[in-house]
Amino acid sequence: MCIFAARNIKCKEDMSIDTYKLTSMEEPTDEVLSQLMREAAEEAAKKRTEATAQFFSQLKSDAQKIEASW
């Protein structure tokens, strides 16, 4: 499917995750959107895991400081 925009004809068949820009005037293909969402979910899961590990590490450190002060 091709879209006419700003005197240029762009075809969605040419769109890939490497060429699509979020600021683009055209809608992403279902495949590109799916990949963008999958990558965002993977990044969020990774950051959640790191934040949880950091939280419990800090919690353990604080508990040891409190225990040492008794």
C-alpha positions in Angstrom: 0.0 0.0 0.0 1.4 3.4 -0.9 0.6 6.8 0.6 0.8 10.2 -1.1 2.2 12.8 1.3 4.0 16.1 0.8 4.5 15.4 -3.0 6.3 12.2 -2.3 4.9 8.7 -2.7 6.0 6.4 0.1 5.2 2.7 0.2 4.6 0.9 3.4 6.3 -2.1 1.9 9.6 -0.2 2.1 9.1 0.5 5.8 11.2 -1.4 8.4 12.1 -1.0 12.0 15.4 0.5 10.8 13.8 3.1 8.6 10.6 4.1 10.5 10.8 7.3 12.5 8.3 7.9 15.3 7.9 11.5 14.0 6.9 10.2 10.6 3.7 11.4 9.1 2.7 7.9 8.0 1.4 5.1 10.2 3.8 2.2 10.9 3.0 -1.2 9.4 1.6 -3.7 11.8 4.9 -5.5 11.7 6.9 -2.4 12.6 4.4 -1.4 15.3 4.6 -4.9 16.7 8.4 -4.9 16.8 8.4 -1.4 18.4 6.1 -2.6 21.1 8.0 -5.8 21.7 11.3 -3.9 22.1 9.7 -1.4 24.4 8.3 -4.2 26.6 11.7 -5.9 26.7 13.4 -2.7 27.7 10.8 -2.1 30.4 11.2 -5.6 31.8 15.0 -5.2 31.9 14.7 -1.9 33.7 12.2 -3.3 36.2 14.5 -6.2 37.0 17.5 -3.8 37.5 15.4 -1.4 39.6 14.1 -4.3 41.8 17.6 -5.6 42.3 18.9 -2.2 43.2 16.0 -1.6 45.6 16.6 -4.9 47.5 20.3 -4.2 47.6 19.7 -0.8 49.1 17.2 -2.3 51.6 19.7 -4.9 52.7 22.4 -2.3 53.1 20.2 -0.1 55.2 19.1 -3.0 57.3 22.8 -3.9 58.0 23.5 -0.3 59.0 20.6 -0.3 61.4 21.6 -3.7 62.8 25.2 -2.5 63.3 24.0 0.5 65.3 22.3 -1.6 67.9 
